[in-house]
Amino acid sequence: MDNDIEIGKAYASLWNSRSFSNEDEEAITEAIDLELLDKRTHPRLRKSMLEKYYAAIQRIVNSQLEPAVKYQLVKLHTERVQYLKEERGEQL
């Protein structure tokens, strides 16, 4: 549980303009899904999931977070991309 909270705080620290009511695993998973699907952007301006994934990984890698936390965030993003692609019937 403490690890989920740590990952949640680390994820929240990557986004200055976003607030999270909860920093638990479910809330962070939902936030990552919204980010990867680009749901906060107008439909005509949305980028592909691959572009959003790449941008998220760059943001994580370039952050000041501890390497172990960076690894966990990259792993979580990768798992979510795989899940979302499978859910949408897209090739991995």
N, C-alpha and C positions, 0 to 999 in steps of 0.2 A: 504493500500500500504506500509506504514512504517513497518507493521508487516511482510510482505513478505520479505522486504529487511533485516530486523533483522533476520528472519529465514534463509535467504540465507547466510548472513554473518556467522551465527552460524554454518550452515552446512559446509561452506567452511573452517571454523576454525578447523573442525575435521580432515581435510585432508591436511597435510603439503605439499605433493608433487603434489597436483592438483590445477590448476588455472581455474577459471570460468570467461568467458567473460561477463557474466551477472549473477546477483544474484537475478533475479526475480523468480516468482513462476514456470514459465514454464521451465526455465533452471535448477532449483533445482529438479523439478519433473523428468526431463529427466535424470539428473545425478543419482538420486535415482534408477530409472528404470535400468540404465546401471549397477549400483552397484548390485542390487538385481538379475539381470539376469547374472551377472558375465561376462559381455561383454568385459571387459578389460583384460581378461585372455584367454590364448590359449584354444580352445575347449576341448582338452583332459584333461586339468587341472581344468576345471570349477567345482565349487561346486554347490550344490543344492540351490534353492531359500531359503529354510528354514535355511540352514547353513549361507547363506549370511545375511539373516534377523537377525538371532541371533547375528552374529558378529557386525552388524550395531547397534543393540540395546545395546550391551555391550559397544561399543565405545561411544555411546551417554551417557549412564548411568555413565560411568567412567570419563567423561569429567568434566571440571570445569565450564560448562555453568550453567546459572540460572535454577532452577527447572521448571519454566514455559516454558522456551525455550526447555528444554529437553522433556517436555511433548508434545509440539507442534511437535518436530522432530519425536518422537516415534509415535505419531498419524499419521503424514504424511507417515512414512514408513509403518505403518500398513495398511493405506488406499491404498497405492501403491501395497502392496503384494496382498491384496484382489482384486484389479482391475486387476493386471497381471494374477492372477490365474483364474479369471473369463474369461478374454480375451483368455487364453490358454485352457479353458474348463476343468480345473483341480478342484478337490474338495477342499473346504476351510478347 
